[in-house]
Amino acid sequence: MIWTLIALAAVGFGAGTLGALLGLGGGVLLVPALTLIFKLPIRVAVGVSLIGVIATSAGVSSVSRPGRGADFGLALRLEIGATTGAIIGSLLAGYLSGQALAVLFAGIVLATAYYTFQKTRHKPGPTTDAAVEALFRTDYQPIHWPAGLGMMSLAGALSGLTGTGGGFIKVPVMYSIMGVPLGVATASSNFMVGITAAASAFVYYGRGDIYPLVAVPTAIGVFAGAITGARLAPHMRADRLRMLLIGVLVLIAFQMLWKGITGT
């Protein structure tokens, strides 16, 4: 039993580190690990992953540097759509079979791999004071609010269904559609995913899909990993890690797709 708890914490640590380091959130790695390695039902894996997403959000927020934080007003207004979607997605998950959820998760993982590939292709320039200032500008005005709220609802629904947090949708929506600086969008997303996941977690807990003996050690590992990843991020070549992660994500996606199709 003790070794299982240690293994869960170790998996959580790895997912939290990579999630914080690459801005993906830990759920996209945590759900397949719990499903494929620990043989947990996918609904239980998603429920535990939601707790892990909350831990990731808390860990990253706890080490945020001054001047590089979230736009809390923007985040809280967008969370109206995200939280609504999260609750709806969580309720729908109770009516979908494990195989359907596995196929849906495979699609989300492939979309995440594509998003990560796009970020790798557009490599940022040298990090200078001017670049940091541009990433975290305050002289901006968010635009296209109806589209932003609609897409946040979609991100919340997918988070509730798959436990991934929806960050890979939230960041590009704020950045590309609403005109929010990239650094602010990323920091705001890290803050938002915790709230979105919390809304879904209540539904999963009430349905009995969150096992405390699994969730607690995993969340502890994720929290420690998120802090580690946030501290390592300024000192590592994240673009190389992304290319490695893309291969892992594609492999995971096909494994989950096979599981969904065959039911094994």
WOKAJO-V69585 format. One line per field, one symbol per residue. psi: psi as a letter, one per 30 degrees, with the letter a starting at -180 (. if undefined). burial: I if it has 24 or more other C-alpha atoms within 12 Angstrom, else O. A space follows every 50 residues. Layout:
# WOKAJO-V69585
psi = ???
burial = ???
This chain:
# WOKAJO-V69585
psi = eeeeeeeeeeeeeeeeeeeeefgflfefeeeeeeeeefhkkeeeeeeeee eeeeeeeeeeefgkkkfhaljeeeeeeffeeeeeeeeeeeeefffkleee eeeeeeeeeeeeeeeeeeeeeiklakjleeeeeeehlfhljklheeeeee eeeeeeeeeeefgffgefeeefeeeeefgkkeeeeeeeeeeefeeeeeee eeeeeffggjjefeeeeeeeeeeeeeeeeeefefglifeeeeeeeeeeee eeeeeeeeeeefg.
burial = OOOOOOOIIIIIIIIIIIIIIIIIIIIIIIIIIIIIOOOIIIIIIIIIII IIIIIIIIIIIOIIOOOIIIIOOIIOOIIIIIIIIIIIIIIIIIOOOIII IIIIIIIIIIIIIIIIIOIOOOOOOOOOOOOOOOIIIOOOOIOOOOOIII IIIIIIIIIIIIIIIIIIIIIIIIIOIIIIIIIIIIIIIIIIIIIIIIII IIIIIOOOIIIOOIIIIIIIIIIIIIIIIIOOIOOOOIIOIIOOIIOIII OIIIIIIOIIOOOO
